[in-house]
Amino acid sequence: MRTLRNVLIIVLLALALTVLPAGGNVAEGILVALSLLFAVAIGGMLVRFWKDTSLQRDTMTERQRWLVYGSVGAIALMIAGADEMLSTGVGTIAWVAILVAAGWLILNTWREAQSV
């Protein structure tokens, strides 16, 4: 019975968004709000991770820190330029390759720093 009630609520909300004159704008606003909440949650998680790993970062060599920070910067650039890069086939391949390489560098450098 509870599941049926929840499904009916979702159906009524979907109906209201499609039938009401400003339904598209409301739906767009909801999606933007959810996207912002998601971005804030990711930011909070990254801040927490940054604080929790300060000792590990301090014990890394300069080379290891440069590799990790450079890889994080590359990932940030790929996220920022995703619209442009994903519009072509070569750009998509380069985008994926750079993300994989940056992730591999972070993981490999982190393992190396932990093994010492």
C-alpha positions as CSV (number, residue, x, y, z in Angstrom):
1,M,0.0,0.0,0.0
2,R,2.8,2.4,0.8
3,T,4.6,1.7,-2.5
4,L,1.4,2.4,-4.4
5,R,1.0,5.7,-2.5
6,N,4.6,6.7,-3.4
7,V,4.1,5.8,-7.1
8,L,0.9,7.9,-7.2
9,I,2.8,10.9,-5.7
10,I,5.4,10.6,-8.4
11,V,2.8,10.3,-11.1
12,L,0.9,13.3,-9.8
13,L,4.1,15.4,-9.7
14,A,5.1,14.3,-13.2
15,L,1.6,15.1,-14.4
16,A,1.7,18.6,-12.8
17,L,5.1,19.3,-14.4
18,T,3.8,18.4,-17.9
19,V,0.3,19.9,-17.7
20,L,1.0,23.2,-15.9
21,P,2.0,26.1,-18.2
22,A,5.3,26.7,-16.4
23,G,6.0,23.0,-15.8
24,G,9.1,23.0,-18.0
25,N,10.6,25.9,-16.1
26,V,9.8,24.3,-12.7
27,A,11.4,21.0,-13.9
28,E,14.5,22.9,-15.1
29,G,14.7,24.7,-11.7
30,I,14.5,21.5,-9.8
31,L,17.2,19.9,-11.9
32,V,19.5,22.9,-11.4
33,A,18.8,22.8,-7.6
34,L,19.6,19.1,-7.5
35,S,22.8,19.7,-9.6
36,L,23.9,22.4,-7.2
37,L,23.2,20.2,-4.2
38,F,25.2,17.4,-5.8
39,A,28.1,19.7,-6.5
40,V,28.0,21.0,-2.9
41,A,28.0,17.4,-1.6
42,I,31.0,16.5,-3.8
43,G,32.8,19.6,-2.6
44,G,32.1,18.7,1.1
45,M,33.4,15.2,0.5
46,L,36.6,16.5,-1.1
47,V,37.2,18.9,1.8
48,R,36.7,16.0,4.2
49,F,39.1,13.9,2.2
50,W,41.7,16.7,2.0
51,K,41.6,17.1,5.8
52,D,41.8,13.3,6.5
53,T,44.8,12.7,4.2
54,S,47.0,15.6,5.3
55,L,49.6,13.4,6.9
56,Q,49.9,11.2,3.8
57,R,50.4,14.3,1.6
58,D,53.0,15.7,4.0
59,T,55.0,12.5,3.8
60,M,55.1,12.4,0.0
61,T,58.1,13.6,-2.0
62,E,57.9,16.7,-4.1
63,R,57.7,14.6,-7.3
64,Q,54.8,12.6,-5.9
65,R,52.9,15.8,-4.8
66,W,53.5,17.3,-8.3
67,L,52.1,14.2,-10.0
68,V,49.0,14.1,-7.8
69,Y,48.3,17.8,-8.0
70,G,48.9,17.8,-11.8
71,S,46.6,14.9,-12.2
72,V,43.9,16.5,-10.2
73,G,44.3,19.7,-12.3
74,A,44.0,17.6,-15.5
75,I,40.8,16.0,-14.2
76,A,39.4,19.5,-13.3
77,L,40.2,20.8,-16.8
78,M,38.6,17.7,-18.4
79,I,35.4,18.3,-16.4
80,A,35.4,22.0,-17.3
81,G,36.0,21.4,-21.0
82,A,33.7,18.3,-21.2
83,D,31.1,20.0,-23.5
84,E,33.7,21.1,-26.0
85,M,35.8,17.9,-26.0
86,L,32.9,15.5,-26.1
87,S,31.4,17.1,-29.2
88,T,33.9,15.3,-31.5
89,G,35.1,11.8,-31.7
90,V,38.8,12.6,-31.3
91,G,38.0,14.9,-28.4
92,T,36.0,12.1,-26.7
93,I,39.0,9.7,-27.1
94,A,41.4,12.3,-25.8
95,W,39.0,13.2,-22.9
96,V,38.8,9.6,-21.8
97,A,42.5,9.0,-22.3
98,I,43.4,12.0,-20.2
99,L,41.0,11.0,-17.4
100,V,42.3,7.4,-17.3
101,A,45.9,8.6,-17.4
102,A,45.3,11.1,-14.6
103,G,43.4,8.5,-12.5
104,W,46.1,6.0,-13.0
105,L,48.8,8.5,-12.0
106,I,47.0,9.4,-8.8
107,L,46.5,5.7,-7.9
108,N,50.0,4.6,-8.8
109,T,51.6,7.6,-7.0
110,W,49.4,7.0,-3.9
111,R,50.4,3.4,-3.8
112,E,54.1,4.3,-4.1
113,A,53.8,6.8,-1.3
114,Q,52.1,4.3,1.0
115,S,54.6,1.5,0.3
116,V,57.6,3.5,1.6
